[in-house]
Amino acid sequence: MMRVFAAVLTCAMFSGSAIAANPWEKFDEPTSGPASSIGSYANGCLVGGEALPLEGDGYQVIRTSRERYYAHPLMIDYLVELAKENKRLGNGDLLIGDMSMPRGGRFTSGHSSHQTGLDADIWLRIGDKQYSRKARENLSPYNVVDMQNYKIKAQKWTNEHAQMVQLAATDKRVARIFVHPVIKETLCKADWPEGRDWLRKVRPWFGHNYHMHVRLHCPKGDESCTPQAAPPAGDGCGKELYSWWPKPKSEQEKKKEQEQLLLAKSTTKKPAKPVYKDQLKLKPLRCQDLVTGTLQ
Ligand SMILES: [Zn+2]
């Protein structure tokens, strides 16, 4: 009984503080010790993380002031090697966006994954020159999808992009790469004489029209890391992909939307701040120890 009460109390305390101030944001440095990705991609933390040097051969880190350039050493090695190989093929620099915070955990804003040091965003804007760190703070990303017509922007999407996704996905360390459904469709329609197996890992997901999101497998032998089920068999270029397309709205739905819009305009009440459900999730025990300082 006591234990149940203690667990509930810990949960309440942890949830409360997670909403008031995100405790994961306060860490400036990773913990020392052997690297471990604890929990799942969207509910976990990182021990023994490493910082990616802010610029390197074939890549530049974007918005470094956010300090989201930490990851499991496996991800650091992967990115460094990917950038080198991409450059060797004659392509521009990879612009690296969000990775993880020094000890992982949930970002206060933005995506819910990136918590265990095994996720990284790579922009679909390609670095055509060396930008200063200051310039990289304000660089704007490129949207490669015409959202109105659900088509790729022919003037923005290049072979270099396609090659970049292929190269990134072909690596054995990669579990999944998320791109906008329209990008996946574009890749599906292209000719790949060296094989299409890697397309299985390229998964359609909304919001990935400015960047692709690379997710690595759990490190071998890391029992604390919760893997994700493998993507369905096949290249994922058929029916499943098109289930992501917007469905035409019925007259009744359009009318309802119009009414809601008018209602929103007429009311002065400010909408409530969204509370992310996963901020309320109870973290794995080792992550709780990490955040309370019990585990250094
Ligand atoms: Zn991401």
Residues whose N, C-alpha, C, O or C-beta is under 5 A from the ligand:
A	BS01	ZN	H111 D121 H213
